Amino acid sequence: MSRRVAVTAAEIVVAVLLVPAAFWCWHRGLRTADFPPYTKGVAVQPITYYSGPWVSAAVGCVVLAALLLLDTVRRHRGCSPAMQNDGRTTGC
């Protein structure tokens, strides 16, 4: 197996594993609690707390997975940085 195929396979595996990690982080970042009524006759109000670090980690996982998949597509198309910079190849 060539290095290019191994790197592409590893990027796909990591990108696929990042999706459930993003869901896990997102659910860890959301907490629901009941706010007690402050006057008589008012029902208990459910409130949602957002934990910034967990939500940010979820967004980071999604962004990283997207970047890995974009790099996989670029590798599969056969475009290398050298091909892009030489000026002779178009469409990379």
C-alpha positions as a Markdown table, in Angstrom:
| # | Residue | x | y | z |
|---|---|---|---|---|
| 1 | Met | 0.0 | 0.0 | 0.0 |
| 2 | Ser | 1.4 | 3.4 | -1.0 |
| 3 | Arg | 1.8 | 6.2 | 1.5 |
| 4 | Arg | -0.8 | 8.2 | -0.4 |
| 5 | Val | -3.5 | 5.5 | 0.0 |
| 6 | Ala | -2.6 | 5.0 | 3.7 |
| 7 | Val | -2.9 | 8.7 | 4.5 |
| 8 | Thr | -6.2 | 8.9 | 2.6 |
| 9 | Ala | -7.6 | 5.9 | 4.4 |
| 10 | Ala | -6.4 | 7.3 | 7.8 |
| 11 | Glu | -8.1 | 10.7 | 7.0 |
| 12 | Ile | -11.4 | 9.0 | 6.2 |
| 13 | Val | -11.3 | 6.9 | 9.4 |
| 14 | Val | -10.5 | 9.9 | 11.5 |
| 15 | Ala | -13.2 | 12.0 | 9.8 |
| 16 | Val | -15.8 | 9.3 | 10.4 |
| 17 | Leu | -14.8 | 9.0 | 14.1 |
| 18 | Leu | -15.0 | 12.8 | 14.5 |
| 19 | Val | -18.8 | 12.8 | 13.7 |
| 20 | Pro | -19.9 | 10.7 | 16.7 |
| 21 | Ala | -17.4 | 12.7 | 18.8 |
| 22 | Ala | -19.1 | 15.9 | 17.7 |
| 23 | Phe | -22.5 | 14.6 | 18.8 |
| 24 | Trp | -21.1 | 13.4 | 22.1 |
| 25 | Cys | -19.5 | 16.8 | 22.8 |
| 26 | Trp | -22.7 | 18.6 | 21.7 |
| 27 | His | -24.8 | 16.6 | 24.1 |
| 28 | Arg | -22.3 | 17.1 | 26.9 |
| 29 | Gly | -22.6 | 20.9 | 26.3 |
| 30 | Leu | -26.3 | 21.1 | 26.8 |
| 31 | Arg | -27.9 | 20.8 | 30.2 |
| 32 | Thr | -31.6 | 21.3 | 31.0 |
| 33 | Ala | -32.8 | 22.3 | 34.4 |
| 34 | Asp | -36.1 | 23.4 | 35.9 |
| 35 | Phe | -36.3 | 27.0 | 37.1 |
| 36 | Pro | -38.5 | 27.2 | 40.1 |
| 37 | Pro | -41.6 | 29.4 | 39.9 |
| 38 | Tyr | -41.0 | 32.8 | 41.5 |
| 39 | Thr | -44.7 | 33.6 | 41.9 |
| 40 | Lys | -47.7 | 31.5 | 42.8 |
| 41 | Gly | -49.6 | 30.0 | 39.9 |
| 42 | Val | -46.6 | 30.0 | 37.5 |
| 43 | Ala | -45.4 | 26.7 | 36.2 |
| 44 | Val | -41.9 | 25.4 | 36.5 |
| 45 | Gln | -39.8 | 26.7 | 33.5 |
| 46 | Pro | -37.3 | 24.4 | 31.9 |
| 47 | Ile | -34.1 | 26.2 | 31.0 |
| 48 | Thr | -31.1 | 25.1 | 28.9 |
| 49 | Tyr | -27.5 | 25.8 | 29.8 |
| 50 | Tyr | -24.9 | 25.8 | 27.1 |
| 51 | Ser | -21.4 | 25.0 | 28.0 |
| 52 | Gly | -19.1 | 26.9 | 25.7 |
| 53 | Pro | -16.1 | 24.6 | 25.7 |
| 54 | Trp | -18.2 | 21.5 | 24.9 |
| 55 | Val | -20.1 | 23.3 | 22.1 |
| 56 | Ser | -16.9 | 24.7 | 20.7 |
| 57 | Ala | -15.3 | 21.2 | 20.8 |
| 58 | Ala | -18.3 | 19.9 | 18.8 |
| 59 | Val | -18.0 | 22.6 | 16.2 |
| 60 | Gly | -14.2 | 21.9 | 16.1 |
| 61 | Cys | -14.8 | 18.2 | 15.5 |
| 62 | Val | -17.2 | 19.0 | 12.6 |
| 63 | Val | -14.8 | 21.5 | 11.0 |
| 64 | Leu | -11.8 | 19.2 | 11.3 |
| 65 | Ala | -13.8 | 16.3 | 9.8 |
| 66 | Ala | -14.8 | 18.5 | 6.9 |
| 67 | Leu | -11.2 | 19.6 | 6.3 |
| 68 | Leu | -10.0 | 16.0 | 6.4 |
| 69 | Leu | -12.7 | 15.0 | 3.8 |
| 70 | Leu | -11.8 | 18.0 | 1.6 |
| 71 | Asp | -8.1 | 16.9 | 1.8 |
| 72 | Thr | -9.1 | 13.4 | 0.9 |
| 73 | Val | -10.9 | 14.6 | -2.2 |
| 74 | Arg | -7.9 | 16.7 | -3.2 |
| 75 | Arg | -5.6 | 13.7 | -2.8 |
| 76 | His | -8.0 | 11.5 | -4.7 |
| 77 | Arg | -8.1 | 14.0 | -7.6 |
| 78 | Gly | -4.3 | 13.8 | -7.8 |
| 79 | Cys | -3.6 | 17.4 | -7.2 |
| 80 | Ser | -0.4 | 18.1 | -5.3 |
| 81 | Pro | 0.9 | 21.5 | -4.1 |
| 82 | Ala | 3.7 | 21.2 | -6.7 |
| 83 | Met | 1.1 | 20.8 | -9.5 |
| 84 | Gln | -0.9 | 23.7 | -8.3 |
| 85 | Asn | 2.1 | 26.0 | -8.0 |
| 86 | Asp | 3.8 | 25.3 | -11.4 |
| 87 | Gly | 1.2 | 27.3 | -13.4 |
| 88 | Arg | 0.9 | 24.7 | -16.1 |
| 89 | Thr | -1.9 | 22.6 | -14.5 |
| 90 | Thr | -5.3 | 24.1 | -14.3 |
| 91 | Gly | -8.4 | 22.9 | -12.5 |
| 92 | Cys | -6.6 | 21.6 | -9.4 |
